[in-house]
Amino acid sequence: MFRFIILAILLPLTLTACNDKVKIEDDVIGEEAYNYAMPKDGKFEHPKHGKEEWFAYGAMSGVGDTPANGVVQGYKYEDGTSAVTMQLNINPTEEGSFYEAWLTAEEPDEIISIGHLTNYFGDSRHQLSFEADTDIQSKPFVMVTLESDDGNPDPSENLVAKGTLKVVKR
């Protein structure tokens, strides 16, 4: 009797799956787009800042027990503008804290904050986009610190990721 009940339940479900009206489609769950200016004919020119004079990129990695990975890119344009973009995969911060990125030279006498990393989806994907009239060519070392939202503008001691910008001739 038990087998009959199981068969009576499973048979209609199986036959329904054989119906030609049942279709499996590739629905898009979501998408993420990044806009990048691309080189043309071997030359790179930013629509707003002009010709690229300097380009560097590097891998980002976690420090200590912090799992993190990503990529950072630095640019210098003919109008004097420097730009840095970063994509970093790292665990989201807890309430009351944030990640901040910094550039420094080998001797960290001058450190530049390039901003807070943003996380639009609540997962590990963090982004940063920095643009200023600051020359970044002499500061190839990139650091990401975990900061408390306490109003202190100085970097904390809690280094969570780092990378080095390596110059590329294009």
Backbone bond lengths (Angstrom), bond angles and torsions (degrees), N, CA, C in turn:
res aa  C-N    CA-C-N  psi(-1)  N-CA   C-N-CA  omega(-1)  CA-C   N-CA-C  phi
1 M - - - 1.441 - - 1.544 110.97 -
2 F 1.353 115.31 -41.86 1.461 120.16 179.93 1.529 110.64 -61.49
3 R 1.341 117.25 -42.68 1.464 121.27 179.15 1.520 111.09 -63.04
4 F 1.299 116.89 -36.70 1.457 120.86 179.54 1.534 110.56 -64.93
5 I 1.333 117.14 -41.14 1.471 121.05 -179.99 1.528 109.84 -65.57
6 I 1.316 116.89 -43.77 1.469 120.77 178.56 1.520 109.91 -62.20
7 L 1.333 117.37 -45.39 1.458 121.74 179.26 1.520 110.88 -63.01
8 A 1.314 117.38 -39.55 1.462 121.35 -179.88 1.529 111.32 -65.68
9 I 1.318 117.98 -29.15 1.466 121.23 179.06 1.527 110.78 -83.26
10 L 1.327 117.65 -44.32 1.460 121.32 -175.32 1.524 113.69 -74.82
11 L 1.325 118.63 -33.29 1.463 121.20 -177.24 1.525 112.19 -60.72
12 P 1.334 120.62 -48.81 1.470 119.02 178.18 1.532 112.70 -63.13
13 L 1.333 117.62 -36.32 1.460 120.01 178.04 1.519 111.11 -64.86
14 T 1.308 116.73 -41.08 1.460 121.25 178.87 1.519 110.74 -65.38
15 L 1.300 117.35 -44.00 1.461 120.87 179.92 1.522 111.69 -66.54
16 T 1.320 117.49 -34.19 1.460 120.82 177.61 1.523 110.09 -63.51
17 A 1.310 117.20 -37.61 1.460 121.07 179.85 1.517 111.89 -67.37
18 C 1.323 117.97 -21.42 1.458 121.80 179.76 1.522 112.18 -85.38
19 N 1.305 118.24 -7.10 1.456 122.61 -178.17 1.524 109.29 -66.18
20 D 1.330 117.43 138.78 1.459 120.71 -179.05 1.523 112.39 -73.78
21 K 1.316 118.17 -8.77 1.456 120.82 177.65 1.531 111.80 -84.50
22 V 1.305 117.18 -12.81 1.459 120.91 177.53 1.522 107.42 -85.18
23 K 1.331 116.40 119.13 1.461 121.00 -177.05 1.523 109.59 -129.04
24 I 1.285 114.55 145.06 1.460 120.68 174.57 1.516 106.61 -107.09
25 E 1.323 116.15 122.89 1.460 120.72 -178.05 1.523 109.81 -116.87
26 D 1.294 115.28 155.08 1.461 120.93 177.12 1.522 108.78 -89.11
27 D 1.316 116.14 85.97 1.456 120.18 177.41 1.522 109.21 -78.99
28 V 1.308 115.88 141.68 1.450 121.50 177.47 1.521 107.96 -83.18
29 I 1.308 116.05 123.54 1.463 120.86 178.76 1.523 109.44 -74.64
30 G 1.280 117.10 -38.38 1.463 122.84 -179.15 1.512 108.08 175.46
31 E 1.282 116.47 165.92 1.453 119.27 178.40 1.515 109.34 -145.22
32 E 1.314 114.48 158.38 1.448 121.63 -177.98 1.521 106.63 -133.35
33 A 1.319 117.67 131.59 1.460 121.41 -177.65 1.526 109.59 -121.27
34 Y 1.323 116.10 138.01 1.451 122.52 174.32 1.521 107.32 -115.38
35 N 1.320 117.37 132.95 1.454 121.52 177.95 1.521 109.11 -98.52
36 Y 1.311 116.11 121.60 1.452 122.19 178.09 1.524 108.51 -129.15
37 A 1.321 116.27 137.23 1.453 119.56 170.24 1.526 106.95 -76.44
38 M 1.307 117.22 137.97 1.462 121.48 -175.74 1.530 110.48 -114.19
39 P 1.346 117.54 148.86 1.465 120.49 176.44 1.526 110.85 -62.70
40 K 1.328 115.40 146.00 1.463 121.27 177.79 1.521 107.58 -129.93
41 D 1.317 116.53 127.53 1.465 122.82 -178.23 1.530 111.66 54.26
42 G 1.330 116.52 39.30 1.454 121.37 177.53 1.519 114.54 78.31
43 K 1.314 117.94 -2.13 1.464 122.29 -179.81 1.523 109.17 -116.98
44 F 1.324 114.99 149.49 1.456 119.53 177.88 1.516 108.43 -119.50
45 E 1.323 116.13 128.17 1.454 120.85 177.45 1.523 108.96 -137.31
46 H 1.324 115.13 122.81 1.467 120.96 178.04 1.529 107.90 -77.90
47 P 1.326 118.65 135.32 1.465 119.99 -177.34 1.531 113.76 -60.95
48 K 1.317 117.92 -26.53 1.465 121.27 -177.61 1.530 112.80 -101.71
49 H 1.334 118.25 -36.01 1.465 121.94 -170.96 1.526 114.75 -106.92
50 G 1.310 118.42 -5.35 1.457 120.82 177.38 1.516 113.59 89.62
51 K 1.329 114.80 -157.04 1.461 121.18 -173.78 1.526 112.09 -67.54
52 E 1.308 113.63 144.15 1.463 120.67 176.35 1.523 108.48 -78.48
53 E 1.329 116.94 126.00 1.460 121.69 178.39 1.520 112.41 -101.29
54 W 1.318 116.64 -21.26 1.469 121.33 -174.81 1.513 108.12 -153.92
55 F 1.349 116.08 137.67 1.464 121.25 177.10 1.523 108.16 -141.17
56 A 1.322 115.98 138.08 1.461 121.50 176.60 1.518 108.42 -146.42
57 Y 1.312 115.24 152.43 1.464 119.35 176.38 1.520 108.80 -146.65
58 G 1.330 115.15 164.60 1.454 119.36 178.69 1.508 111.79 -165.83
59 A 1.316 114.26 161.91 1.463 121.01 177.39 1.520 109.11 -87.16
60 M 1.316 115.58 144.17 1.466 121.97 174.82 1.522 107.65 -104.83
61 S 1.324 116.71 142.66 1.465 120.44 177.89 1.524 109.60 -142.10
62 G 1.322 114.84 157.09 1.456 121.05 -179.81 1.518 111.60 -71.18
63 V 1.317 115.94 156.04 1.457 123.02 179.10 1.527 108.15 -113.62
64 G 1.325 116.54 136.17 1.464 120.74 179.63 1.516 111.13 65.42
65 D 1.314 116.07 -130.37 1.467 121.32 -178.76 1.524 113.01 -88.82
66 T 1.331 118.45 5.79 1.461 121.49 -177.77 1.523 110.31 -85.45
67 P 1.342 117.92 115.04 1.462 119.02 175.69 1.531 109.81 -77.71
68 A 1.323 116.41 124.05 1.467 121.29 179.33 1.518 108.70 -158.54
69 N 1.332 115.88 149.90 1.459 121.73 172.59 1.513 108.28 -155.77
70 G 1.320 115.68 157.63 1.451 119.01 179.88 1.510 111.45 170.65
71 V 1.325 114.91 -166.35 1.461 121.46 -179.25 1.529 108.67 -139.91
72 V 1.338 114.99 145.71 1.459 121.57 177.41 1.527 107.62 -128.98
73 Q 1.339 116.51 142.85 1.458 122.03 179.62 1.519 109.15 -132.17
74 G 1.331 116.11 139.22 1.457 121.57 177.81 1.514 110.62 -122.91
75 Y 1.325 116.67 144.71 1.463 123.03 -177.35 1.524 109.54 -137.35
76 K 1.333 116.24 149.59 1.464 123.15 170.54 1.520 106.04 -134.23
77 Y 1.347 116.79 129.52 1.466 122.18 -175.60 1.520 110.94 -112.29
78 E 1.336 115.85 163.99 1.458 121.59 -174.53 1.530 113.37 -63.62
79 D 1.323 119.42 -22.17 1.466 120.65 178.17 1.530 112.39 -84.33
80 G 1.345 118.13 4.60 1.457 122.27 178.35 1.516 114.63 93.93
81 T 1.316 117.03 -4.12 1.460 120.97 -179.89 1.521 110.63 -77.51
82 S 1.319 115.64 136.80 1.462 122.21 170.79 1.516 107.92 -111.15
83 A 1.319 116.09 149.90 1.462 121.03 179.11 1.522 109.13 -140.30
84 V 1.321 115.21 147.90 1.463 122.12 174.60 1.520 107.10 -134.81
85 T 1.332 115.84 133.41 1.462 120.87 171.88 1.521 107.71 -123.26
86 M 1.326 115.19 146.16 1.459 119.64 -179.70 1.521 109.58 -144.63
87 Q 1.317 115.46 138.28 1.458 122.92 167.31 1.522 105.12 -120.40
88 L 1.331 116.11 122.51 1.461 120.87 -176.80 1.518 109.30 -132.42
89 N 1.309 116.01 126.32 1.464 122.11 174.53 1.522 107.70 -95.50
90 I 1.330 114.91 113.23 1.462 121.98 -177.89 1.527 107.07 -154.89
91 N 1.320 116.46 150.88 1.465 119.33 -178.83 1.525 111.20 -56.98
92 P 1.330 117.55 144.37 1.471 120.12 177.54 1.532 110.87 -61.30
93 T 1.319 115.16 152.05 1.465 119.81 178.11 1.526 110.33 -79.89
94 E 1.308 114.65 163.34 1.460 119.96 175.37 1.527 108.98 -85.51
95 E 1.305 116.07 165.03 1.466 122.34 178.88 1.528 109.87 -54.15
96 G 1.337 116.69 133.85 1.458 121.16 178.29 1.515 114.45 89.47
97 S 1.336 117.82 8.07 1.461 120.80 177.51 1.524 109.56 -141.48
98 F 1.334 115.76 165.10 1.463 121.81 -178.45 1.524 108.94 -155.81
99 Y 1.338 115.96 164.71 1.460 121.67 174.40 1.523 108.59 -97.08
100 E 1.338 115.75 138.35 1.458 121.32 176.57 1.525 108.46 -128.95
101 A 1.333 115.86 140.21 1.466 121.39 -178.91 1.526 109.90 -104.56
102 W 1.337 114.53 148.41 1.456 121.90 -175.39 1.524 109.74 -138.75
103 L 1.339 116.63 149.35 1.462 123.04 171.19 1.519 108.05 -115.85
104 T 1.331 115.47 142.04 1.459 119.83 178.54 1.528 109.91 -150.56
105 A 1.329 115.09 163.13 1.463 121.54 174.27 1.525 108.22 -88.86
106 E 1.332 115.70 -179.40 1.465 119.46 179.22 1.527 110.70 -60.06
107 E 1.310 116.03 -41.77 1.467 121.39 172.55 1.526 106.15 -94.95
108 P 1.317 117.48 107.14 1.471 119.39 -172.10 1.527 114.43 -75.10
109 D 1.370 116.17 52.24 1.459 119.07 177.78 1.527 111.10 -75.01
110 E 1.308 116.79 -29.31 1.459 120.48 176.51 1.521 108.11 -127.94
111 I 1.298 115.10 121.98 1.456 121.12 179.82 1.528 107.34 -119.36
112 I 1.323 116.18 136.97 1.463 121.47 -177.75 1.518 109.15 -114.89
113 S 1.322 116.29 126.77 1.463 119.87 172.23 1.523 107.91 -77.81
114 I 1.322 116.16 129.22 1.467 119.22 176.66 1.527 110.96 -109.14
115 G 1.322 116.08 10.80 1.451 119.37 169.39 1.513 115.82 117.17
116 H 1.323 112.90 174.23 1.465 122.20 178.55 1.522 108.92 -87.84
117 L 1.307 116.80 139.61 1.458 120.81 175.18 1.524 108.78 -76.09
118 T 1.318 116.00 141.07 1.466 120.80 178.85 1.516 109.51 -105.28
119 N 1.317 114.73 151.37 1.457 121.97 -179.33 1.524 106.46 -138.37
120 Y 1.323 116.47 98.98 1.461 121.24 -173.44 1.523 113.63 -81.11
121 F 1.318 118.25 -19.91 1.456 120.55 -171.17 1.523 114.28 -111.52
122 G 1.317 118.50 -2.59 1.452 120.85 179.34 1.516 113.77 75.27
123 D 1.337 116.95 13.53 1.464 120.52 178.39 1.527 108.79 -115.78
124 S 1.309 117.65 -153.91 1.466 120.44 -174.03 1.530 114.17 -82.19
125 R 1.332 119.11 -7.93 1.468 121.14 -176.26 1.527 111.39 -80.25
126 H 1.325 115.78 114.48 1.460 122.09 178.75 1.525 108.74 -119.82
127 Q 1.329 116.41 146.02 1.458 122.30 -179.44 1.517 110.05 -130.20
128 L 1.331 113.54 159.15 1.453 120.42 174.32 1.518 107.76 -149.56
129 S 1.311 116.27 139.50 1.459 122.26 173.69 1.523 107.24 -137.31
130 F 1.325 116.05 120.84 1.463 122.53 -176.43 1.516 108.28 -125.59
131 E 1.325 116.20 137.94 1.455 121.51 178.09 1.521 107.83 -146.86
132 A 1.341 117.53 129.78 1.465 121.10 -179.68 1.523 109.72 -162.95
133 D 1.330 115.55 170.90 1.463 121.78 176.13 1.524 111.26 -86.41
134 T 1.313 117.39 22.26 1.457 124.32 -179.75 1.525 109.56 -91.18
135 D 1.333 116.90 132.73 1.466 120.08 177.76 1.528 108.95 -79.23
136 I 1.316 116.34 120.22 1.471 120.83 -177.71 1.528 112.85 -104.02
137 Q 1.326 118.16 -0.82 1.464 121.04 -173.84 1.526 113.23 -61.68
138 S 1.305 117.99 -29.89 1.469 120.80 -178.23 1.528 112.32 -90.91
139 K 1.328 116.76 6.72 1.472 120.96 -178.71 1.527 110.06 -127.28
140 P 1.323 117.14 77.02 1.467 119.63 -174.78 1.528 115.29 -83.81
141 F 1.322 117.59 -7.99 1.464 119.58 -176.10 1.526 110.06 -92.35
142 V 1.329 115.17 127.63 1.461 122.22 -176.72 1.522 108.15 -111.30
143 M 1.323 115.87 131.70 1.461 121.40 178.68 1.521 108.52 -128.29
144 V 1.325 115.83 146.44 1.462 121.47 171.78 1.520 106.86 -123.68
145 T 1.322 115.45 126.30 1.459 120.82 179.78 1.525 110.15 -115.40
146 L 1.311 114.82 153.14 1.459 121.49 172.83 1.519 106.38 -92.29
147 E 1.329 116.27 118.27 1.460 122.37 -174.20 1.521 111.52 -111.78
148 S 1.323 115.57 145.58 1.466 121.26 170.73 1.519 107.70 -84.80
149 D 1.300 116.92 144.65 1.461 121.34 179.42 1.528 109.04 -80.90
150 D 1.361 114.67 66.75 1.462 120.93 -174.84 1.521 113.09 -113.79
151 G 1.332 117.72 3.55 1.457 121.26 178.75 1.514 114.49 84.76
152 N 1.318 119.33 -2.48 1.459 122.99 179.73 1.532 108.87 -76.18
153 P 1.361 118.48 119.31 1.465 120.52 -177.17 1.530 114.44 -79.06
154 D 1.327 118.12 -9.62 1.464 121.50 -178.59 1.525 110.88 -82.96
155 P 1.342 116.60 152.61 1.469 118.60 178.35 1.525 111.45 -67.73
156 S 1.318 115.54 143.59 1.464 119.80 176.58 1.526 109.12 -78.21
157 E 1.297 116.04 171.55 1.465 122.20 177.07 1.524 111.53 -80.29
158 N 1.330 117.78 -7.47 1.459 122.48 -173.51 1.535 111.18 -87.83
159 L 1.332 116.47 78.30 1.461 123.03 178.43 1.526 109.04 -76.48
160 V 1.355 117.39 124.09 1.465 120.68 -176.18 1.531 113.31 -114.17
161 A 1.345 117.83 -21.66 1.471 120.76 179.11 1.522 108.87 -153.88
162 K 1.332 115.04 154.02 1.462 119.48 178.58 1.519 110.15 -151.45
163 G 1.325 114.87 162.73 1.455 121.72 177.99 1.515 109.11 -164.42
164 T 1.325 116.08 171.81 1.457 121.86 178.82 1.517 109.04 -131.68
165 L 1.335 116.13 128.34 1.464 121.12 175.88 1.523 108.84 -76.69
166 K 1.325 116.77 125.34 1.461 122.54 178.81 1.524 108.25 -111.71
167 V 1.330 115.65 125.34 1.463 121.72 -176.02 1.523 110.52 -68.50
168 V 1.332 114.96 137.90 1.463 122.38 178.37 1.521 107.78 -126.13
169 K 1.316 117.04 128.40 1.469 121.34 174.51 1.516 107.95 -84.74
170 R 1.326 116.36 127.17 1.468 119.74 177.95 1.501 110.06 -115.59
